[in-house]
């Protein structure tokens, strides 16, 4: 019997983009000229038909599905919005030509096909790596473990909670806690580039608190405790995680990532629930995050006023531009085109120099001398005409192109596809909830290589992965295991049957 949803999702992914593109042309609107849209939509749809290990599959919330979903925004949704409403400027000083935007979209399409080929060629066949490491075991499998060992693990989480609380206290040592969460532009010292020892400690320690609560919650769930106590702990975990990650400058992606990972880990064996959650939650979350983005950009805006005043909410909704938001945050082709127009389309390659600088950009102290020559600084100078403002993400695909040309883009995203295939295998093989949470979180961080920048990926690892690294060091390294014979057949088709 085939696993549920696998064929249905693939058929939808194959037909829906083509039907949407055909509808846009069929209704006869005066659309923006973007010939490459047909290529990007076709590349996405055909890959779903002919590359089974790089297609959408069950479980719905999983590493491979996440990456393919991000690519679908970039290659299907964004081109359709450009065809209908034209390209959004964002903060670009000038809009690239239509031919340049089409070339930018073709580069993104080629990156996606390289990703799919890498996933198809290097996906594990019949073997999944995680197994005996505590991170990848369920509580039921640990039921025979020594009580002292479990007590040590719980004590470890409590120690993490202490570190996280300390970091959170340091963050608000000189700031009004209530004002920070209820009014905009009440900011902490720049958390991205901590300038003091206390600021650095706060930045690095805060993520320990939500990770420890997630681990404790999963400990309860995996040991079969799913009653009121578990639900209460889950609610506290979600609330604390949201508050802690909001303290990183109201960054929406930083807040959303752990929530998605919690859902993916909890709903691993409940594909129907996950599908319903996505169908209802994604549009609702998009609308809320859209309004939140407008809210955080208004100096002195009050949360209380927003909740109490219908006119304030109406003004906020009027300012929200959903089309521009989709194009900006999905890595629209106009941004790749702008960067490559300004740097000569690879005429003089940088041969990795800006990539090294971008990787080191977020590292405190060590990264400071590299920042002026990073892709981040180069792109922001091109956007603003000066070096005083650094707030735009350099498109990763464009930065890789300006360093190594088209060959570099193809090789890089092929390797990226191979990596995500391995991460997806770890996610499927993990029987413990925390063992699913970590690969999903890793995947979301790497997803910025599609719609964000290399520097953002580096920043995520520098500031948010210390709790995970500490856990792995404390409880050992994973070992390779062989799946049961029955499961191997599904693994070869890219799917492992849910229990």
Secondary structure as GFF3:
##gff-version 3
##sequence-region A 1 499
A	DSSP	alpha_helix	6	26	.	.	.	ID=ss1
A	DSSP	alpha_helix	36	50	.	.	.	ID=ss2
A	DSSP	three_ten_helix	52	54	.	.	.	ID=ss3
A	DSSP	alpha_helix	63	72	.	.	.	ID=ss4
A	DSSP	pi_helix	73	77	.	.	.	ID=ss5
A	DSSP	alpha_helix	78	85	.	.	.	ID=ss6
A	DSSP	alpha_helix	98	122	.	.	.	ID=ss7
A	DSSP	beta_strand	127	128	.	.	.	ID=ss8
A	DSSP	three_ten_helix	134	136	.	.	.	ID=ss9
A	DSSP	alpha_helix	147	171	.	.	.	ID=ss10
A	DSSP	alpha_helix	177	182	.	.	.	ID=ss11
A	DSSP	alpha_helix	197	222	.	.	.	ID=ss12
A	DSSP	alpha_helix	228	246	.	.	.	ID=ss13
A	DSSP	alpha_helix	252	266	.	.	.	ID=ss14
A	DSSP	alpha_helix	271	296	.	.	.	ID=ss15
A	DSSP	alpha_helix	303	308	.	.	.	ID=ss16
A	DSSP	alpha_helix	310	319	.	.	.	ID=ss17
A	DSSP	alpha_helix	322	329	.	.	.	ID=ss18
A	DSSP	alpha_helix	333	343	.	.	.	ID=ss19
A	DSSP	alpha_helix	353	361	.	.	.	ID=ss20
A	DSSP	three_ten_helix	368	373	.	.	.	ID=ss21
A	DSSP	alpha_helix	375	384	.	.	.	ID=ss22
A	DSSP	alpha_helix	396	429	.	.	.	ID=ss23
A	DSSP	alpha_helix	433	446	.	.	.	ID=ss24
A	DSSP	alpha_helix	448	451	.	.	.	ID=ss25
A	DSSP	alpha_helix	454	464	.	.	.	ID=ss26
A	DSSP	alpha_helix	466	475	.	.	.	ID=ss27
A	DSSP	beta_strand	481	482	.	.	.	ID=ss28
A	DSSP	alpha_helix	485	492	.	.	.	ID=ss29
###
